[in-house]
Amino acid sequence: MITENSGTAVRADETVFMSTAGLPRRFRSNFDFQLALALGSADHGGAAVGECYATAARIEDGDLAGWHRAWSETARRVQETGSRCLAEGHHVSAGEAFLRASTYWRAAGMFLGRADASRIPTWEKNRECFRTGLRLTGVPFEEVRVPYENGKFLPGYFLTPDGPSRPRATAVVIGGGDMTAEELYFFTAAAAVRRGYNAFVVELPGQRGAYYSDPDLTFRPDLDVQMGYVVDYALSRADVDPERLSLTGYSMGGLFVPRAVAREKRIKAAVASTLTPSFRPSILSLIGLKEDESYADIDDLDSRVDLSSPMASLLLGDVRERFGMLDRPLRDYLDYLGEFDIWGLEDQITCPLLNIGGAGEGSLASERRAFYERLSCVKAERFIAESEGGEAHCAANNRVLANQIEFDFLDDVFARNR
């Protein structure tokens, strides 16, 4: 779909990111979903509604440079506010400003690719503002480096509730193709800690924090192997109850989670938002190729993609790079995505699993449902309607509702494991 906005042709991303009642509707492109993500961080102090809308007002739909510029301006100003408050001895005010600046730096870097010299510095500002903000606001957390293959490490954060150290239910939380560990604090980890859980946010190979720190760490389909290192670390801690260890994943994480738990049996419960049996159908559609057309014999495949949408630019740029496929033909990239499919693993998933979907996720609904119906494990499913205001992809526009659904499920599962 091509929509006109301020004279610029912008394709709306309707396959996964539908324009529904619970979204801002400031943009027709994926900019609108990204605005909703930033707004959602306000629930736990990661944004201010007025600052987000004031930033969006300076952006023309589809203008990637304008997106980066506007969010960078807001991030810089709010970060400077934090620095000034800190210098004046107002530590809480400073911490709150740094946390908001973290979200705005994350938004600013969303669509940057390898050719953008500001990509890594923007991500580093997101990370540093986040860590500074948590310290100043008194949130207990540890910066974690999970020992991985060949002397490498996976980055993350371990957060604990107030009170004496003791074995607790622990929620391991991962994102997908574009989320950062810092963002996941506002998305889920803060809600976990509020409920008495430990929250262990980690970035796997290919995810932004891991890849930007070490470009050798690209996405791989052996999620059970990667998650094994994460579980090893978690179970090495005296404050983790091994019978109450869960794994939650969002967006592409909705494929990573079932793929991991199919073989990593030390995980006792799983949450997928939303179950994604295969990456290829949605990605084909989001880059403007037909899902039902064979691309194997198309010689000029790269020239046929539609780069008019910001999401297509992201998937064919930064995300493709983190799959290790930026310098390979598009056909190779699509073939590699097929190696991540989870069709056929249904009977190997044995832990209780919750699937969350929303009315704004388009074609993912039918794919999710088909896989879910084949599962033989203890399972539950929650479909969020448009009228509930949490219908967007990963319930990004109502994390309060999504956290309630997720942790009520985990509470019930773990009550049986005590």
C-alpha positions in Angstrom: 0.0 0.0 0.0 1.3 3.4 -0.9 0.0 6.3 1.1 0.8 10.0 0.6 2.0 12.1 3.5 3.4 15.6 3.0 4.3 14.8 -0.6 6.3 11.7 0.3 5.2 8.2 -0.8 5.2 5.9 2.2 4.1 2.3 2.3 2.1 1.3 5.3 3.3 -1.9 7.0 0.0 -3.7 7.4 1.2 -7.3 7.6 2.4 -7.1 11.2 2.0 -3.5 12.1 -1.6 -2.6 11.4 -3.0 0.9 11.9 -5.6 0.3 14.7 -7.5 2.3 17.2 -5.0 1.9 20.0 -2.1 3.4 18.1 -1.1 7.1 17.9 -2.0 7.3 14.2 0.5 10.2 13.8 2.1 8.3 10.9 1.1 5.7 8.4 4.5 3.9 8.3 6.2 1.9 11.0 7.1 5.3 12.6 3.7 5.0 14.3 4.5 1.7 15.9 7.9 3.1 17.0 6.2 6.1 18.5 3.9 3.7 20.4 6.9 1.9 21.7 8.4 5.1 23.1 5.1 6.1 24.6 4.7 2.7 26.3 8.0 3.2 28.2 6.3 6.0 30.1 4.6 3.3 32.3 7.9 2.8 34.1 9.5 6.2 33.8 11.2 5.6 30.4 9.4 8.5 28.5 7.1 11.4 28.9 4.0 11.6 26.6 4.4 15.2 25.8 8.1 14.8 24.9 7.2 12.0 22.5 4.4 13.8 20.8 6.5 17.0 20.5 9.2 15.0 18.9 6.8 13.3 16.5 5.5 16.7 15.4 8.9 17.5 13.9 9.0 14.4 11.7 7.7 13.8 8.2 6.5 10.3 7.6 9.1 8.1 6.0 12.0 10.6 6.4 14.6 8.4 8.1 17.1 11.2 8.5 14.4 13.4 10.0 13.4 10.7 12.4 17.0 10.3 13.7 17.5 14.1 13.9 14.3 14.8 15.9 14.8 12.0 18.4 18.4 12.9 18.8 17.5 16.5 19.6 15.0 15.4 22.2 17.4 12.8 23.7 20.3 15.3 23.9 18.1 18.0 25.6 16.7 15.6 28.2 20.2 14.1 28.8 21.5 17.6 29.4 18.7 18.2 31.8 19.8 15.1 33.7 23.4 16.3 33.8 22.4 19.7 35.1 20.2 18.2 37.8 23.0 15.9 38.8 25.4 18.7 39.1 22.9 20.6 41.3 22.5 17.6 43.6 19.0 16.6 42.5 19.7 12.9 42.0 16.2 11.6 41.6 15.4 14.2 39.0 18.6 13.5 37.2 17.9 9.7 37.2 14.5 10.2 35.8 15.8 12.4 33.0 18.6 9.9 32.1 16.0 7.1 31.8 13.9 9.1 29.5 16.9 10.1 27.4 17.8 6.4 27.1 14.5 5.7 25.4 14.9 8.7 23.1 18.4 7.6 22.0 17.1 4.1 21.4 14.4 5.6 19.1 16.9 7.8 17.4 19.0 4.8 16.4 16.2 2.5 15.3 16.7 2.8 11.6 20.4 3.4 11.4 22.5 1.1 9.3 26.2 0.1 8.8 26.9 3.2 6.7 25.7 5.6 9.5 28.7 6.7 11.6 26.3 7.6 14.4 24.8 4.1 14.8 27.1 2.8 17.5 27.5 6.1 19.3 23.8 6.5 19.4 23.3 3.0 20.9 26.1 3.7 23.4 24.3 6.8 24.6 21.1 4.7 25.0 23.0 2.2 27.2 25.0 4.7 29.2 21.9 6.9 30.0 20.0 3.8 31.0 22.6 2.6 33.4 23.1 6.1 34.9 19.4 6.5 35.3 19.0 3.2 37.2 21.9 4.0 39.5 20.6 7.4 40.3 17.0 6.3 40.9 18.2 3.4 43.2 17.0 0.5 41.2 19.0 -2.6 42.2 20.6 -4.1 39.1 23.8 -5.9 37.9 25.5 -5.5 34.5 25.9 -9.1 33.4 28.3 -10.7 30.9 27.2 -14.3 30.3 30.2 -16.5 29.4 29.7 -17.7 25.9 31.6 -19.6 23.2 35.3 -18.9 22.4 35.8 -16.5 25.3 33.0 -14.2 24.2 30.1 -12.9 26.3 26.4 -12.1 26.0 25.4 -8.8 27.6 22.5 -8.3 29.9 21.1 -7.1 33.2 20.0 -8.9 36.3 17.5 -7.1 38.5 16.2 -8.2 41.9 13.3 -7.0 44.2 14.1 -5.2 47.4 14.5 -7.5 50.4 16.8 -10.3 51.5 18.5 -12.4 48.9 16.8 -15.8 48.5 15.9 -18.2 45.7 13.1 -16.5 43.6 11.1 -17.0 40.5 13.2 -15.6 37.7 12.0 -14.3 34.3 14.6 -14.5 31.5 13.5 -11.8 29.0 14.7 -11.5 25.4 13.7 -9.3 22.5 13.7 -10.0 18.8 15.2 -8.3 15.8 15.4 -4.7 17.0 14.8 -4.5 20.7 17.6 -3.6 23.2 18.1 -4.9 26.7 17.6 -1.4 28.0 14.3 -1.1 26.3 13.2 -4.5 27.8 13.5 -3.0 31.3 10.6 -0.7 30.6 8.8 -3.3 28.6 8.8 -6.2 31.1 11.6 -6.3 33.6 10.3 -3.5 35.9 6.9 -5.3 36.0 8.6 -8.6 36.9 10.5 -7.0 39.8 7.4 -5.3 41.1 5.8 -8.7 41.4 8.7 -10.2 43.3 10.5 -11.9 40.4 14.1 -11.6 39.5 14.4 -10.2 35.9 17.2 -11.4 33.8 17.3 -9.4 30.5 19.9 -10.8 28.0 20.8 -10.2 24.4 21.5 -13.2 22.3 23.9 -13.3 19.3 22.5 -11.0 16.6 20.5 -8.8 18.9 21.7 -5.3 19.0 23.6 -5.1 22.2 25.5 -8.4 21.5 26.3 -7.6 17.8 27.2 -3.9 18.3 29.6 -5.0 21.1 31.0 -7.9 19.0 30.2 -8.2 15.2 31.1 -11.8 15.3 27.9 -12.5 17.3 25.3 -12.8 14.5 21.9 -14.5 14.6 22.0 -18.3 14.6 19.2 -20.9 14.5 20.6 -23.1 17.4 18.7 -21.1 20.1 18.8 -24.0 22.5 22.6 -23.9 22.5 22.7 -20.2 23.0 20.0 -20.3 25.7 22.0 -23.1 27.4 24.7 -20.6 28.3 22.1 -18.2 29.7 20.5 -20.9 31.8 23.9 -22.0 33.0 24.6 -18.5 34.3 21.1 -18.2 35.9 21.4 -21.5 37.7 24.8 -20.6 39.0 23.2 -17.9 41.2 21.9 -18.7 44.7 19.0 -16.2 44.2 17.5 -18.2 41.3 14.9 -21.0 42.0 15.6 -23.6 39.4 12.0 -24.8 39.5 10.7 -21.3 38.7 12.8 -20.2 35.7 10.8 -18.8 32.7 11.7 -17.5 29.3 9.7 -14.7 27.6 10.4 -13.4 24.1 8.9 -10.7 21.9 8.5 -10.2 18.1 11.2 -12.4 16.6 11.6 -13.7 20.1 8.2 -15.3 19.5 10.2 -17.8 17.4 13.4 -17.8 19.5 11.5 -18.9 22.7 9.8 -22.1 21.3 12.9 -23.0 19.4 14.9 -22.7 22.6 12.6 -24.6 25.0 12.1 -27.4 22.5 15.5 -28.7 23.7 16.5 -26.6 26.7 14.4 -28.4 29.4 15.7 -26.5 32.4 13.3 -23.7 31.5 10.0 -24.4 33.3 7.6 -22.0 31.5 7.6 -20.0 28.4 5.8 -16.9 27.1 5.8 -16.0 23.4 4.5 -12.7 22.1 3.5 -13.7 19.5 4.3 -17.3 18.4 6.0 -17.0 15.1 6.6 -20.3 13.3 8.6 -18.8 10.4 10.2 -15.4 9.8 9.9 -15.5 6.0 6.2 -14.9 5.3 6.1 -11.6 7.3 9.5 -10.4 6.1 8.6 -11.1 2.5 5.5 -9.0 2.8 7.2 -6.2 4.7 9.8 -5.8 2.0 7.2 -5.8 -0.7 7.5 -9.3 -2.1 4.6 -11.7 -2.4 4.4 -14.4 0.2 3.0 -17.0 -2.2 5.5 -16.4 -5.0 8.6 -18.4 -5.4 11.8 -16.3 -5.5 14.2 -19.1 -6.2 14.4 -18.4 -9.9 14.2 -14.6 -9.9 17.6 -13.2 -11.0 16.9 -9.5 -10.0 15.3 -10.2 -6.6 17.2 -7.3 -4.9 15.8 -4.8 -7.4 12.2 -5.9 -6.8 12.0 -5.0 -3.1 10.0 -2.0 -1.9 12.2 0.4 0.1 9.5 3.0 0.5 8.7 1.8 4.1 11.1 2.4 7.0 10.5 -1.2 8.1 11.8 -2.6 4.8 14.9 -0.4 5.1 15.5 -1.8 8.6 15.0 -5.4 7.6 17.2 -5.1 4.5 19.8 -3.1 6.3 20.6 -3.4 10.0 18.7 -6.6 10.7 20.0 -8.3 7.6 23.5 -7.3 8.7 23.0 -8.9 12.1 22.0 -12.1 10.4 25.4 -12.0 8.7 23.7 -11.5 5.3 24.2 -7.9 4.4 26.9 -8.7 1.8 25.1 -11.7 0.5 22.4 -11.9 -2.2 18.9 -11.4 -0.9 18.0 -14.9 -1.9 20.7 -16.2 0.5 19.2 -14.1 3.3 15.7 -15.4 2.8 17.0 -19.0 2.6 18.9 -18.5 5.9 15.7 -17.2 7.5 14.1 -20.5 6.6 16.6 -22.4 8.8 15.0 -20.8 11.9 11.5 -22.2 11.2 10.0 -24.1 14.1 7.4 -26.2 12.2 8.0 -29.8 13.3 9.1 -28.9 16.9 5.6 -28.9 18.3 5.9 -32.2 20.1 9.3 -31.3 21.6 7.9 -28.3 23.5 7.0 -29.8 26.9 7.0 -26.9 29.4 3.8 -24.8 29.9 3.6 -22.1 27.2 1.5 -18.9 27.0 1.0 -17.3 23.6 -0.1 -13.7 23.4 -1.4 -12.2 20.1 -3.2 -9.0 19.1 -5.8 -7.9 16.6 -3.2 -5.5 15.1 -0.7 -8.2 14.1 -2.3 -9.0 10.7 -1.2 -12.3 9.1 0.7 -13.4 12.2 -2.6 -14.4 13.7 -3.3 -17.3 11.4 0.3 -18.6 11.5 0.3 -18.4 15.3 -2.9 -20.2 15.6 -1.9 -23.1 13.4 1.2 -23.7 15.4 -0.5 -23.3 18.7 -3.2 -25.9 17.9 -0.5 -28.5 17.3 1.1 -28.1 20.7 0.6 -30.9 23.2 2.1 -29.2 26.2 0.1 -27.3 28.9 -0.7 -24.2 27.0 -2.8 -21.0 27.2 -3.5 -18.3 24.7 -4.7 -14.7 25.0 -5.8 -12.7 22.0 -6.0 -8.9 22.8 -8.9 -7.2 21.0 -8.7 -3.7 19.4 -11.2 -2.4 22.0 -8.8 -3.3 24.8 -6.1 -1.0 23.5 -3.3 -3.6 23.5 -3.8 -5.0 20.1 -0.5 -3.8 18.5 2.5 -6.1 17.8 3.8 -7.4 21.2 1.0 -5.4 22.9 3.4 -2.4 22.6 0.6 0.0 23.2 -0.6 -1.5 26.5 2.3 -3.1 28.4 0.4 -2.9 31.7 -2.2 -5.3 30.3 0.4 -7.5 28.7 2.4 -7.7 31.9 -0.7 -8.7 33.8 -1.4 -11.5 31.4 2.2 -12.7 31.3 2.8 -12.7 35.0 -0.6 -14.0 36.1 0.1 -17.0 33.9 3.6 -17.5 35.4 2.3 -17.0 38.9 -0.2 -19.9 38.3 2.4 -22.2 36.7 5.0 -21.6 39.4 2.4 -22.0 42.2 2.3 -25.6 41.1 6.2 -25.9 41.2 6.7 -24.8 44.8 
